[in-house]
Amino acid sequence: MYFIIKGMVRGFVKEHKKDISTWFGFENQIIEAIRHPQQQSDHSLEYLQALENCQLVRIPYSLTDSLSAHCPEWNIIGRKILEIQYYQAAERSIIARIPNAAGRYLKLESTAFDIDRIPQRYLASYLGIRLETLSRIRNRAGGQDLKMMA
């Protein structure tokens, strides 16, 4: 796991020869690649990529395991971190289920995401659309007729 002090990171998976962005992490967030909690595999299906110069703090799983065993208050902190990560995963799940691209974009725009920092090709990948479609949606959003598309 990592804590982002400064910068932006994306998580992505590879499907054939294509990268599919699954999430974006910003300052003051804890990030990690997907892993099964009971399996000690060193490999994840998900990749992490810094999209800006980053300052990160590495948090080894052995540290969190030790804290859980020796510091009862860590369990409260860990639960709160999990609540935040669960909420973020639920938000991503909702966005993924919105049937049209304009609706997904509007939902994402209404979150705490700083979408202007995200390179357009990764944002398009995250929304499951082509770069050209994202460009059209963003142009319409500037003209305020986007809500009719959603």
N, CA, C and O atoms as a GROMACS GRO file, in nm:
protein
  600
    1MET      N    1   0.085  -0.118   0.000
    1MET     CA    2   0.000   0.000   0.000
    1MET      C    3   0.090   0.124   0.000
    1MET      O    4   0.206   0.120   0.040
    2TYR      N    5   0.032   0.234  -0.046
    2TYR     CA    6   0.103   0.361  -0.048
    2TYR      C    7   0.007   0.472  -0.005
    2TYR      O    8  -0.113   0.466  -0.031
    3PHE      N    9   0.063   0.573   0.059
    3PHE     CA   10  -0.010   0.695   0.090
    3PHE      C   11   0.044   0.801  -0.003
    3PHE      O   12   0.165   0.823  -0.008
    4ILE      N   13  -0.044   0.868  -0.076
    4ILE     CA   14  -0.001   0.972  -0.171
    4ILE      C   15   0.010   1.104  -0.098
    4ILE      O   16  -0.089   1.160  -0.052
    5ILE      N   17   0.132   1.154  -0.088
    5ILE     CA   18   0.155   1.287  -0.031
    5ILE      C   19   0.133   1.392  -0.139
    5ILE      O   20   0.069   1.494  -0.117
    6LYS      N   21   0.188   1.363  -0.257
    6LYS     CA   22   0.180   1.457  -0.368
    6LYS      C   23   0.173   1.377  -0.497
    6LYS      O   24   0.242   1.276  -0.513
    7GLY      N   25   0.089   1.422  -0.589
    7GLY     CA   26   0.084   1.359  -0.721
    7GLY      C   27  -0.046   1.286  -0.748
    7GLY      O   28  -0.142   1.294  -0.672
    8MET      N   29  -0.045   1.214  -0.860
    8MET     CA   30  -0.163   1.140  -0.904
    8MET      C   31  -0.118   1.006  -0.961
    8MET      O   32  -0.018   0.997  -1.032
    9VAL      N   33  -0.194   0.901  -0.928
    9VAL     CA   34  -0.163   0.765  -0.970
    9VAL      C   35  -0.290   0.706  -1.031
    9VAL      O   36  -0.401   0.742  -0.992
   10ARG      N   37  -0.273   0.616  -1.125
   10ARG     CA   38  -0.389   0.544  -1.176
   10ARG      C   39  -0.368   0.395  -1.158
   10ARG      O   40  -0.255   0.346  -1.160
   11GLY      N   41  -0.478   0.325  -1.139
   11GLY     CA   42  -0.477   0.180  -1.141
   11GLY      C   43  -0.534   0.138  -1.275
   11GLY      O   44  -0.627   0.200  -1.326
   12PHE      N   45  -0.479   0.031  -1.332
   12PHE     CA   46  -0.532  -0.017  -1.459
   12PHE      C   47  -0.507  -0.166  -1.473
   12PHE      O   48  -0.420  -0.222  -1.407
   13VAL      N   49  -0.585  -0.227  -1.560
   13VAL     CA   50  -0.568  -0.367  -1.596
   13VAL      C   51  -0.539  -0.372  -1.745
   13VAL      O   52  -0.570  -0.279  -1.820
   14LYS      N   53  -0.479  -0.481  -1.787
   14LYS     CA   54  -0.451  -0.501  -1.930
   14LYS      C   55  -0.547  -0.605  -1.985
   14LYS      O   56  -0.557  -0.716  -1.934
   15GLU      N   57  -0.617  -0.567  -2.089
   15GLU     CA   58  -0.709  -0.656  -2.158
   15GLU      C   59  -0.660  -0.667  -2.302
   15GLU      O   60  -0.675  -0.574  -2.381
   16HIS      N   61  -0.602  -0.782  -2.333
   16HIS     CA   62  -0.534  -0.802  -2.461
   16HIS      C   63  -0.422  -0.698  -2.470
   16HIS      O   64  -0.333  -0.699  -2.386
   17LYS      N   65  -0.424  -0.610  -2.568
   17LYS     CA   66  -0.317  -0.510  -2.580
   17LYS      C   67  -0.364  -0.372  -2.534
   17LYS      O   68  -0.300  -0.271  -2.563
   18LYS      N   69  -0.474  -0.369  -2.463
   18LYS     CA   70  -0.536  -0.242  -2.424
   18LYS      C   71  -0.529  -0.223  -2.272
   18LYS      O   72  -0.554  -0.317  -2.196
   19ASP      N   73  -0.495  -0.101  -2.229
   19ASP     CA   74  -0.500  -0.064  -2.087
   19ASP      C   75  -0.640  -0.013  -2.056
   19ASP      O   76  -0.697   0.064  -2.132
   20ILE      N   77  -0.695  -0.057  -1.943
   20ILE     CA   78  -0.825  -0.008  -1.899
   20ILE      C   79  -0.806   0.053  -1.760
   20ILE      O   80  -0.778  -0.019  -1.664
   21SER      N   81  -0.822   0.184  -1.751
   21SER     CA   82  -0.809   0.253  -1.623
   21SER      C   83  -0.923   0.212  -1.531
   21SER      O   84  -1.039   0.210  -1.572
   22THR      N   85  -0.889   0.178  -1.406
   22THR     CA   86  -0.991   0.134  -1.311
   22THR      C   87  -1.014   0.235  -1.198
   22THR      O   88  -1.121   0.236  -1.138
   23TRP      N   89  -0.916   0.318  -1.169
   23TRP     CA   90  -0.930   0.421  -1.066
   23TRP      C   91  -0.816   0.521  -1.077
   23TRP      O   92  -0.716   0.497  -1.144
   24PHE      N   93  -0.834   0.633  -1.008
   24PHE     CA   94  -0.731   0.737  -0.998
   24PHE      C   95  -0.716   0.772  -0.850
   24PHE      O   96  -0.814   0.782  -0.777
   25GLY      N   97  -0.592   0.791  -0.808
   25GLY     CA   98  -0.564   0.830  -0.671
   25GLY      C   99  -0.496   0.965  -0.668
   25GLY      O  100  -0.411   0.996  -0.753
   26PHE      N  101  -0.533   1.046  -0.571
   26PHE     CA  102  -0.479   1.182  -0.557
   26PHE      C  103  -0.420   1.199  -0.418
   26PHE      O  104  -0.415   1.105  -0.339
   27GLU      N  105  -0.377   1.320  -0.388
   27GLU     CA  106  -0.317   1.350  -0.259
   27GLU      C  107  -0.405   1.304  -0.143
   27GLU      O  108  -0.528   1.309  -0.150
   28ASN      N  109  -0.339   1.260  -0.036
   28ASN     CA  110  -0.404   1.220   0.089
   28ASN      C  111  -0.493   1.097   0.074
   28ASN      O  112  -0.591   1.080   0.148
   29GLN      N  113  -0.460   1.011  -0.021
   29GLN     CA  114  -0.532   0.886  -0.036
   29GLN      C  115  -0.436   0.769  -0.019
   29GLN      O  116  -0.316   0.779  -0.048
   30ILE      N  117  -0.491   0.658   0.030
   30ILE     CA  118  -0.415   0.534   0.035
   30ILE      C  119  -0.452   0.454  -0.088
   30ILE      O  120  -0.570   0.441  -0.122
   31ILE      N  121  -0.351   0.401  -0.156
   31ILE     CA  122  -0.375   0.325  -0.278
   31ILE      C  123  -0.305   0.190  -0.268
   31ILE      O  124  -0.210   0.173  -0.192
   32GLU      N  125  -0.353   0.098  -0.346
   32GLU     CA  126  -0.287  -0.032  -0.359
   32GLU      C  127  -0.344  -0.102  -0.480
   32GLU      O  128  -0.453  -0.068  -0.527
   33ALA      N  129  -0.271  -0.198  -0.531
   33ALA     CA  130  -0.320  -0.282  -0.639
   33ALA      C  131  -0.414  -0.386  -0.578
   33ALA      O  132  -0.398  -0.425  -0.462
   34ILE      N  133  -0.510  -0.430  -0.656
   34ILE     CA  134  -0.605  -0.531  -0.608
   34ILE      C  135  -0.530  -0.656  -0.566
   34ILE      O  136  -0.443  -0.705  -0.637
   35ARG      N  137  -0.566  -0.706  -0.449
   35ARG     CA  138  -0.510  -0.833  -0.404
   35ARG      C  139  -0.609  -0.902  -0.313
   35ARG      O  140  -0.690  -0.837  -0.247
   36HIS      N  141  -0.603  -1.032  -0.310
   36HIS     CA  142  -0.689  -1.109  -0.222
   36HIS      C  143  -0.628  -1.104  -0.082
   36HIS      O  144  -0.509  -1.130  -0.066
   37PRO      N  145  -0.707  -1.071   0.021
   37PRO     CA  146  -0.649  -1.051   0.153
   37PRO      C  147  -0.586  -1.176   0.215
   37PRO      O  148  -0.496  -1.164   0.298
   38GLN      N  149  -0.633  -1.295   0.178
   38GLN     CA  150  -0.576  -1.416   0.237
   38GLN      C  151  -0.464  -1.480   0.154
   38GLN      O  152  -0.403  -1.577   0.197
   39GLN      N  153  -0.438  -1.426   0.036
   39GLN     CA  154  -0.334  -1.484  -0.048
   39GLN      C  155  -0.210  -1.396  -0.043
   39GLN      O  156  -0.220  -1.273  -0.051
   40GLN      N  157  -0.096  -1.457  -0.031
   40GLN     CA  158   0.030  -1.384  -0.016
   40GLN      C  159   0.103  -1.367  -0.150
   40GLN      O  160   0.226  -1.362  -0.153
   41SER      N  161   0.029  -1.358  -0.258
   41SER     CA  162   0.089  -1.343  -0.390
   41SER      C  163   0.159  -1.208  -0.403
   41SER      O  164   0.110  -1.107  -0.352
   42ASP      N  165   0.271  -1.208  -0.472
   42ASP     CA  166   0.342  -1.082  -0.498
   42ASP      C  167   0.291  -1.015  -0.625
   42ASP      O  168   0.333  -0.904  -0.658
   43HIS      N  169   0.200  -1.080  -0.695
   43HIS     CA  170   0.155  -1.030  -0.824
   43HIS      C  171   0.007  -0.995  -0.818
   43HIS      O  172  -0.072  -1.067  -0.758
   44SER      N  173  -0.028  -0.887  -0.880
   44SER     CA  174  -0.167  -0.844  -0.890
   44SER      C  175  -0.204  -0.837  -1.037
   44SER      O  176  -0.118  -0.819  -1.123
   45LEU      N  177  -0.332  -0.849  -1.066
   45LEU     CA  178  -0.380  -0.831  -1.203
   45LEU      C  179  -0.383  -0.683  -1.240
   45LEU      O  180  -0.392  -0.647  -1.357
   46GLU      N  181  -0.374  -0.599  -1.138
   46GLU     CA  182  -0.382  -0.455  -1.158
   46GLU      C  183  -0.242  -0.394  -1.152
   46GLU      O  184  -0.156  -0.438  -1.077
   47TYR      N  185  -0.223  -0.293  -1.233
   47TYR     CA  186  -0.096  -0.220  -1.237
   47TYR      C  187  -0.119  -0.080  -1.182
   47TYR      O  188  -0.230  -0.028  -1.187
   48LEU      N  189  -0.012  -0.020  -1.129
   48LEU     CA  190  -0.015   0.118  -1.082
   48LEU      C  191   0.078   0.200  -1.168
   48LEU      O  192   0.186   0.154  -1.206
   49GLN      N  193   0.037   0.323  -1.199
   49GLN     CA  194   0.119   0.412  -1.281
   49GLN      C  195   0.108   0.554  -1.228
   49GLN      O  196  -0.002   0.606  -1.212
   50ALA      N  197   0.221   0.615  -1.200
   50ALA     CA  198   0.223   0.756  -1.160
   50ALA      C  199   0.196   0.840  -1.284
   50ALA      O  200   0.263   0.824  -1.386
   51LEU      N  201   0.099   0.929  -1.275
   51LEU     CA  202   0.066   1.018  -1.387
   51LEU      C  203   0.126   1.157  -1.367
   51LEU      O  204   0.125   1.239  -1.459
   52GLU      N  205   0.176   1.182  -1.250
   52GLU     CA  206   0.248   1.306  -1.218
   52GLU      C  207   0.367   1.266  -1.132
   52GLU      O  208   0.373   1.153  -1.083
   53ASN      N  209   0.460   1.358  -1.113
   53ASN     CA  210   0.566   1.331  -1.015
   53ASN      C  211   0.499   1.312  -0.880
   53ASN      O  212   0.414   1.392  -0.840
   54CYS      N  213   0.536   1.206  -0.812
   54CYS     CA  214   0.468   1.170  -0.687
   54CYS      C  215   0.565   1.163  -0.570
   54CYS      O  216   0.683   1.131  -0.586
   55GLN      N  217   0.512   1.193  -0.454
   55GLN     CA  218   0.576   1.161  -0.328
   55GLN      C  219   0.483   1.064  -0.258
   55GLN      O  220   0.368   1.095  -0.230
   56LEU      N  221   0.535   0.945  -0.231
   56LEU     CA  222   0.454   0.838  -0.172
   56LEU      C  223   0.520   0.788  -0.045
   56LEU      O  224   0.642   0.794  -0.030
   57VAL      N  225   0.438   0.739   0.045
   57VAL     CA  226   0.488   0.669   0.163
   57VAL      C  227   0.446   0.524   0.146
   57VAL      O  228   0.328   0.493   0.133
   58ARG      N  229   0.543   0.434   0.147
   58ARG     CA  230   0.516   0.292   0.135
   58ARG      C  231   0.469   0.238   0.270
   58ARG      O  232   0.530   0.266   0.374
   59ILE      N  233   0.361   0.161   0.267
   59ILE     CA  234   0.307   0.101   0.389
   59ILE      C  235   0.308  -0.051   0.368
   59ILE      O  236   0.217  -0.105   0.305
   60PRO      N  237   0.408  -0.119   0.420
   60PRO     CA  238   0.415  -0.264   0.400
   60PRO      C  239   0.299  -0.335   0.471
   60PRO      O  240   0.256  -0.293   0.578
   61TYR      N  241   0.249  -0.441   0.410
   61TYR     CA  242   0.141  -0.518   0.472
   61TYR      C  243   0.187  -0.577   0.605
   61TYR      O  244   0.106  -0.595   0.696
   62SER      N  245   0.316  -0.609   0.616
   62SER     CA  246   0.366  -0.662   0.743
   62SER      C  247   0.348  -0.560   0.855
   62SER      O  248   0.325  -0.597   0.970
   63LEU      N  249   0.358  -0.431   0.823
   63LEU     CA  250   0.337  -0.326   0.923
   63LEU      C  251   0.191  -0.323   0.967
   63LEU      O  252   0.162  -0.317   1.086
   64THR      N  253   0.099  -0.328   0.871
   64THR     CA  254  -0.042  -0.323   0.909
   64THR      C  255  -0.082  -0.448   0.987
   64THR      O  256  -0.164  -0.441   1.079
   65ASP      N  257  -0.025  -0.563   0.950
   65ASP     CA  258  -0.052  -0.686   1.025
   65ASP      C  259  -0.001  -0.675   1.168
   65ASP      O  260  -0.069  -0.715   1.262
   66SER      N  261   0.120  -0.621   1.185
   66SER     CA  262   0.178  -0.604   1.318
   66SER      C  263   0.097  -0.505   1.401
   66SER      O  264   0.072  -0.528   1.519
   67LEU      N  265   0.057  -0.394   1.339
   67LEU     CA  266  -0.024  -0.296   1.410
   67LEU      C  267  -0.156  -0.357   1.457
   67LEU      O  268  -0.200  -0.331   1.569
   68SER      N  269  -0.218  -0.438   1.372
   68SER     CA  270  -0.344  -0.504   1.409
   68SER      C  271  -0.325  -0.595   1.530
   68SER      O  272  -0.411  -0.602   1.618
   69ALA      N  273  -0.212  -0.663   1.534
   69ALA     CA  274  -0.186  -0.757   1.642
   69ALA      C  275  -0.149  -0.688   1.773
   69ALA      O  276  -0.179  -0.740   1.880
   70HIS      N  277  -0.083  -0.572   1.766
   70HIS     CA  278  -0.029  -0.512   1.887
   70HIS      C  279  -0.091  -0.378   1.930
   70HIS      O  280  -0.068  -0.332   2.041
   71CYS      N  281  -0.168  -0.318   1.844
   71CYS     CA  282  -0.227  -0.187   1.875
   71CYS      C  283  -0.377  -0.191   1.848
   71CYS      O  284  -0.419  -0.176   1.734
   72PRO      N  285  -0.458  -0.210   1.951
   72PRO     CA  286  -0.603  -0.220   1.930
   72PRO      C  287  -0.663  -0.099   1.857
   72PRO      O  288  -0.759  -0.112   1.782
   73GLU      N  289  -0.605   0.019   1.880
   73GLU     CA  290  -0.660   0.139   1.814
   73GLU      C  291  -0.638   0.135   1.662
   73GLU      O  292  -0.710   0.201   1.587
   74TRP      N  293  -0.540   0.057   1.616
   74TRP     CA  294  -0.518   0.045   1.472
   74TRP      C  295  -0.640  -0.015   1.403
   74TRP      O  296  -0.669   0.020   1.289
   75ASN      N  297  -0.709  -0.104   1.471
   75ASN     CA  298  -0.827  -0.166   1.410
   75ASN      C  299  -0.936  -0.063   1.380
   75ASN      O  300  -1.009  -0.077   1.281
   76ILE      N  301  -0.947   0.039   1.462
   76ILE     CA  302  -1.042   0.148   1.436
   76ILE      C  303  -0.997   0.228   1.315
   76ILE      O  304  -1.076   0.259   1.227
   77ILE      N  305  -0.868   0.262   1.312
   77ILE     CA  306  -0.813   0.337   1.198
   77ILE      C  307  -0.828   0.255   1.070
   77ILE      O  308  -0.872   0.307   0.967
   78GLY      N  309  -0.791   0.128   1.078
   78GLY     CA  310  -0.802   0.041   0.960
   78GLY      C  311  -0.945   0.030   0.910
   78GLY      O  312  -0.968   0.029   0.789
   79ARG      N  313  -1.041   0.020   1.002
   79ARG     CA  314  -1.182   0.014   0.962
   79ARG      C  315  -1.224   0.142   0.892
   79ARG      O  316  -1.295   0.138   0.792
   80LYS      N  317  -1.180   0.255   0.943
   80LYS     CA  318  -1.215   0.382   0.879
   80LYS      C  319  -1.154   0.392   0.738
   80LYS      O  320  -1.219   0.443   0.646
   81ILE      N  321  -1.032   0.346   0.723
   81ILE     CA  322  -0.969   0.344   0.590
   81ILE      C  323  -1.048   0.254   0.496
   81ILE      O  324  -1.073   0.291   0.381
   82LEU      N  325  -1.088   0.137   0.545
   82LEU     CA  326  -1.168   0.046   0.463
   82LEU      C  327  -1.302   0.106   0.425
   82LEU      O  328  -1.350   0.085   0.314
   83GLU      N  329  -1.364   0.180   0.516
   83GLU     CA  330  -1.491   0.247   0.485
   83GLU      C  331  -1.474   0.344   0.369
   83GLU      O  332  -1.557   0.348   0.278
   84ILE      N  333  -1.367   0.421   0.373
   84ILE     CA  334  -1.340   0.518   0.265
   84ILE      C  335  -1.317   0.443   0.134
   84ILE      O  336  -1.372   0.481   0.030
   85GLN      N  337  -1.235   0.338   0.137
   85GLN     CA  338  -1.206   0.264   0.015
   85GLN      C  339  -1.331   0.193  -0.038
   85GLN      O  340  -1.350   0.184  -0.159
   86TYR      N  341  -1.415   0.143   0.051
   86TYR     CA  342  -1.539   0.079   0.009
   86TYR      C  343  -1.630   0.182  -0.059
   86TYR      O  344  -1.690   0.153  -0.162
   87TYR      N  345  -1.640   0.301   0.000
   87TYR     CA  346  -1.723   0.407  -0.061
   87TYR      C  347  -1.672   0.442  -0.200
   87TYR      O  348  -1.750   0.457  -0.294
   88GLN      N  349  -1.540   0.456  -0.213
   88GLN     CA  350  -1.482   0.489  -0.344
   88GLN      C  351  -1.509   0.378  -0.445
   88GLN      O  352  -1.539   0.406  -0.561
   89ALA      N  353  -1.499   0.253  -0.402
   89ALA     CA  354  -1.529   0.140  -0.491
   89ALA      C  355  -1.676   0.141  -0.532
   89ALA      O  356  -1.709   0.112  -0.647
   90ALA      N  357  -1.765   0.174  -0.439
   90ALA     CA  358  -1.907   0.182  -0.471
   90ALA      C  359  -1.934   0.292  -0.573
   90ALA      O  360  -2.013   0.274  -0.665
   91GLU      N  361  -1.868   0.407  -0.557
   91GLU     CA  362  -1.882   0.516  -0.654
   91GLU      C  363  -1.837   0.471  -0.794
   91GLU      O  364  -1.904   0.499  -0.893
   92ARG      N  365  -1.723   0.401  -0.800
   92ARG     CA  366  -1.675   0.350  -0.929
   92ARG      C  367  -1.774   0.251  -0.988
   92ARG      O  368  -1.797   0.250  -1.109
   93SER      N  369  -1.832   0.168  -0.904
   93SER     CA  370  -1.929   0.070  -0.950
   93SER      C  371  -2.053   0.137  -1.008
   93SER      O  372  -2.105   0.095  -1.111
   94ILE      N  373  -2.100   0.241  -0.943
   94ILE     CA  374  -2.216   0.315  -0.993
   94ILE      C  375  -2.185   0.378  -1.128
   94ILE      O  376  -2.264   0.367  -1.221
   95ILE      N  377  -2.070   0.442  -1.138
   95ILE     CA  378  -2.032   0.506  -1.265
   95ILE      C  379  -2.026   0.403  -1.376
   95ILE      O  380  -2.071   0.429  -1.488
   96ALA      N  381  -1.971   0.286  -1.348
   96ALA     CA  382  -1.957   0.182  -1.450
   96ALA      C  383  -2.093   0.132  -1.499
   96ALA      O  384  -2.103   0.081  -1.612
   97ARG      N  385  -2.196   0.144  -1.418
   97ARG     CA  386  -2.327   0.090  -1.454
   97ARG      C  387  -2.418   0.191  -1.524
   97ARG      O  388  -2.524   0.154  -1.575
   98ILE      N  389  -2.378   0.315  -1.528
   98ILE     CA  390  -2.459   0.416  -1.598
   98ILE      C  391  -2.450   0.384  -1.748
   98ILE      O  392  -2.340   0.373  -1.803
   99PRO      N  393  -2.566   0.369  -1.813
   99PRO     CA  394  -2.565   0.314  -1.950
   99PRO      C  395  -2.508   0.403  -2.060
   99PRO      O  396  -2.469   0.352  -2.164
  100ASN      N  397  -2.503   0.534  -2.040
  100ASN     CA  398  -2.449   0.615  -2.150
  100ASN      C  399  -2.329   0.697  -2.105
  100ASN      O  400  -2.314   0.730  -1.987
  101ALA      N  401  -2.246   0.728  -2.202
  101ALA     CA  402  -2.118   0.795  -2.176
  101ALA      C  403  -2.138   0.932  -2.112
  101ALA      O  404  -2.064   0.968  -2.020
  102ALA      N  405  -2.234   1.008  -2.159
  102ALA     CA  406  -2.256   1.142  -2.104
  102ALA      C  407  -2.298   1.132  -1.958
  102ALA      O  408  -2.255   1.213  -1.875
  103GLY      N  409  -2.381   1.036  -1.927
  103GLY     CA  410  -2.423   1.017  -1.788
  103GLY      C  411  -2.308   0.978  -1.698
  103GLY      O  412  -2.298   1.027  -1.585
  104ARG      N  413  -2.219   0.890  -1.747
  104ARG     CA  414  -2.101   0.852  -1.668
  104ARG      C  415  -2.012   0.973  -1.644
  104ARG      O  416  -1.961   0.992  -1.534
  105TYR      N  417  -1.995   1.055  -1.748
  105TYR     CA  418  -1.912   1.175  -1.734
  105TYR      C  419  -1.973   1.271  -1.633
  105TYR      O  420  -1.902   1.325  -1.547
  106LEU      N  421  -2.104   1.294  -1.641
  106LEU     CA  422  -2.170   1.384  -1.547
  106LEU      C  423  -2.156   1.335  -1.404
  106LEU      O  424  -2.130   1.414  -1.313
  107LYS      N  425  -2.174   1.205  -1.383
  107LYS     CA  426  -2.160   1.148  -1.249
  107LYS      C  427  -2.018   1.169  -1.198
  107LYS      O  428  -1.998   1.208  -1.083
  108LEU      N  429  -1.920   1.141  -1.283
  108LEU     CA  430  -1.781   1.158  -1.243
  108LEU      C  431  -1.751   1.304  -1.212
  108LEU      O  432  -1.679   1.334  -1.117
  109GLU      N  433  -1.805   1.393  -1.290
  109GLU     CA  434  -1.785   1.536  -1.270
  109GLU      C  435  -1.843   1.582  -1.136
  109GLU      O  436  -1.794   1.679  -1.077
  110SER      N  437  -1.945   1.514  -1.086
  110SER     CA  438  -2.010   1.553  -0.960
  110SER      C  439  -1.938   1.495  -0.837
  110SER      O  440  -1.978   1.524  -0.724
  111THR      N  441  -1.835   1.415  -0.858
  111THR     CA  442  -1.760   1.358  -0.746
  111THR      C  443  -1.645   1.450  -0.710
  111THR      O  444  -1.632   1.560  -0.765
  112ALA      N  445  -1.563   1.406  -0.617
  112ALA     CA  446  -1.449   1.486  -0.572
  112ALA      C  447  -1.330   1.475  -0.667
  112ALA      O  448  -1.224   1.530  -0.639
  113PHE      N  449  -1.347   1.404  -0.778
  113PHE     CA  450  -1.239   1.390  -0.876
  113PHE      C  451  -1.197   1.526  -0.930
  113PHE      O  452  -1.281   1.613  -0.952
  114ASP      N  453  -1.068   1.543  -0.951
  114ASP     CA  454  -1.018   1.660  -1.021
  114ASP      C  455  -0.992   1.614  -1.165
  114ASP      O  456  -0.878   1.588  -1.204
  115ILE      N  457  -1.100   1.603  -1.243
  115ILE     CA  458  -1.089   1.540  -1.376
  115ILE      C  459  -1.002   1.621  -1.472
  115ILE      O  460  -0.954   1.566  -1.572
  116ASP      N  461  -0.981   1.747  -1.444
  116ASP     CA  462  -0.896   1.827  -1.532
  116ASP      C  463  -0.749   1.786  -1.521
  116ASP      O  464  -0.671   1.814  -1.612
  117ARG      N  465  -0.712   1.722  -1.413
  117ARG     CA  466  -0.573   1.676  -1.397
  117ARG      C  467  -0.546   1.544  -1.470
  117ARG      O  468  -0.431   1.512  -1.499
  118ILE      N  469  -0.650   1.470  -1.499
  118ILE     CA  470  -0.634   1.337  -1.557
  118ILE      C  471  -0.613   1.349  -1.708
  118ILE      O  472  -0.694   1.411  -1.776
  119PRO      N  473  -0.505   1.290  -1.760
  119PRO     CA  474  -0.487   1.291  -1.906
  119PRO      C  475  -0.609   1.230  -1.975
  119PRO      O  476  -0.663   1.129  -1.932
  120GLN      N  477  -0.651   1.295  -2.083
  120GLN     CA  478  -0.776   1.259  -2.150
  120GLN      C  479  -0.783   1.113  -2.193
  120GLN      O  480  -0.889   1.052  -2.184
  121ARG      N  481  -0.673   1.056  -2.238
  121ARG     CA  482  -0.679   0.916  -2.285
  121ARG      C  483  -0.707   0.822  -2.169
  121ARG      O  484  -0.773   0.719  -2.189
  122TYR      N  485  -0.659   0.854  -2.049
  122TYR     CA  486  -0.686   0.769  -1.933
  122TYR      C  487  -0.828   0.791  -1.881
  122TYR      O  488  -0.893   0.697  -1.833
  123LEU      N  489  -0.876   0.914  -1.890
  123LEU     CA  490  -1.014   0.943  -1.850
  123LEU      C  491  -1.112   0.871  -1.943
  123LEU      O  492  -1.211   0.814  -1.898
  124ALA      N  493  -1.084   0.874  -2.073
  124ALA     CA  494  -1.169   0.804  -2.170
  124ALA      C  495  -1.169   0.654  -2.141
  124ALA      O  496  -1.274   0.590  -2.145
  125SER      N  497  -1.053   0.599  -2.112
  125SER     CA  498  -1.042   0.457  -2.078
  125SER      C  499  -1.125   0.425  -1.954
  125SER      O  500  -1.196   0.324  -1.952
  126TYR      N  501  -1.117   0.508  -1.853
  126TYR     CA  502  -1.192   0.488  -1.729
  126TYR      C  503  -1.343   0.489  -1.755
  126TYR      O  504  -1.417   0.411  -1.695
  127LEU      N  505  -1.387   0.578  -1.842
  127LEU     CA  506  -1.529   0.589  -1.873
  127LEU      C  507  -1.576   0.486  -1.975
  127LEU      O  508  -1.695   0.474  -2.002
  128GLY      N  509  -1.482   0.411  -2.032
  128GLY     CA  510  -1.517   0.308  -2.129
  128GLY      C  511  -1.560   0.363  -2.263
  128GLY      O  512  -1.647   0.308  -2.330
  129ILE      N  513  -1.496   0.474  -2.302
  129ILE     CA  514  -1.531   0.538  -2.429
  129ILE      C  515  -1.405   0.572  -2.507
  129ILE      O  516  -1.294   0.568  -2.453
  130ARG      N  517  -1.424   0.606  -2.632
  130ARG     CA  518  -1.310   0.649  -2.714
  130ARG      C  519  -1.278   0.794  -2.683
  130ARG      O  520  -1.362   0.870  -2.634
  131LEU      N  521  -1.154   0.832  -2.713
  131LEU     CA  522  -1.108   0.968  -2.688
  131LEU      C  523  -1.195   1.070  -2.763
  131LEU      O  524  -1.222   1.178  -2.710
  132GLU      N  525  -1.236   1.037  -2.884
  132GLU     CA  526  -1.320   1.127  -2.964
  132GLU      C  527  -1.455   1.151  -2.896
  132GLU      O  528  -1.507   1.263  -2.897
  133THR      N  529  -1.510   1.046  -2.839
  133THR     CA  530  -1.638   1.058  -2.769
  133THR      C  531  -1.624   1.148  -2.646
  133THR      O  532  -1.709   1.232  -2.620
  134LEU      N  533  -1.515   1.130  -2.572
  134LEU     CA  534  -1.490   1.215  -2.456
  134LEU      C  535  -1.479   1.360  -2.498
  134LEU      O  536  -1.532   1.449  -2.432
  135SER      N  537  -1.411   1.385  -2.607
  135SER     CA  538  -1.395   1.522  -2.656
  135SER      C  539  -1.531   1.584  -2.690
  135SER      O  540  -1.557   1.700  -2.656
  136ARG      N  541  -1.618   1.507  -2.756
  136ARG     CA  542  -1.752   1.558  -2.788
  136ARG      C  543  -1.832   1.587  -2.660
  136ARG      O  544  -1.899   1.690  -2.650
  137ILE      N  545  -1.823   1.497  -2.563
  137ILE     CA  546  -1.896   1.515  -2.438
  137ILE      C  547  -1.847   1.640  -2.366
  137ILE      O  548  -1.927   1.720  -2.316
  138ARG      N  549  -1.716   1.657  -2.360
  138ARG     CA  550  -1.660   1.775  -2.291
  138ARG      C  551  -1.698   1.904  -2.363
  138ARG      O  552  -1.725   2.005  -2.298
  139ASN      N  553  -1.701   1.902  -2.496
  139ASN     CA  554  -1.743   2.020  -2.572
  139ASN      C  555  -1.889   2.054  -2.545
  139ASN      O  556  -1.924   2.171  -2.530
  140ARG      N  557  -1.974   1.952  -2.537
  140ARG     CA  558  -2.116   1.974  -2.508
  140ARG      C  559  -2.134   2.020  -2.364
  140ARG      O  560  -2.222   2.100  -2.336
  141ALA      N  561  -2.051   1.969  -2.274
  141ALA     CA  562  -2.061   2.010  -2.133
  141ALA      C  563  -2.035   2.159  -2.121
  141ALA      O  564  -2.098   2.226  -2.039
  142GLY      N  565  -1.944   2.210  -2.201
  142GLY     CA  566  -1.917   2.355  -2.200
  142GLY      C  567  -2.036   2.434  -2.249
  142GLY      O  568  -2.057   2.548  -2.207
  143GLY      N  569  -2.116   2.373  -2.339
  143GLY     CA  570  -2.235   2.439  -2.392
  143GLY      C  571  -2.361   2.410  -2.312
  143GLY      O  572  -2.469   2.457  -2.349
  144GLN      N  573  -2.349   2.333  -2.202
  144GLN     CA  574  -2.459   2.306  -2.109
  144GLN      C  575  -2.571   2.220  -2.168
  144GLN      O  576  -2.675   2.208  -2.104
  145ASP      N  577  -2.556   2.160  -2.288
  145ASP     CA  578  -2.661   2.073  -2.339
  145ASP      C  579  -2.633   1.926  -2.308
  145ASP      O  580  -2.696   1.837  -2.366
  146LEU      N  581  -2.540   1.901  -2.219
  146LEU     CA  582  -2.500   1.765  -2.184
  146LEU      C  583  -2.609   1.692  -2.107
  146LEU      O  584  -2.627   1.571  -2.126
  147LYS      N  585  -2.683   1.761  -2.022
  147LYS     CA  586  -2.785   1.695  -1.941
  147LYS      C  587  -2.893   1.631  -2.027
  147LYS      O  588  -2.953   1.531  -1.987
  148MET      N  589  -2.918   1.685  -2.144
  148MET     CA  590  -3.017   1.627  -2.235
  148MET      C  591  -2.967   1.494  -2.290
  148MET      O  592  -3.047   1.406  -2.322
  149MET      N  593  -2.834   1.478  -2.303
  149MET     CA  594  -2.777   1.354  -2.354
  149MET      C  595  -2.783   1.243  -2.250
  149MET      O  596  -2.795   1.126  -2.284
  150ALA      N  597  -2.775   1.280  -2.121
  150ALA     CA  598  -2.766   1.181  -2.014
  150ALA      C  599  -2.897   1.110  -1.989
  150ALA      O  600  -2.904   1.023  -1.902
   0.00000   0.00000   0.00000
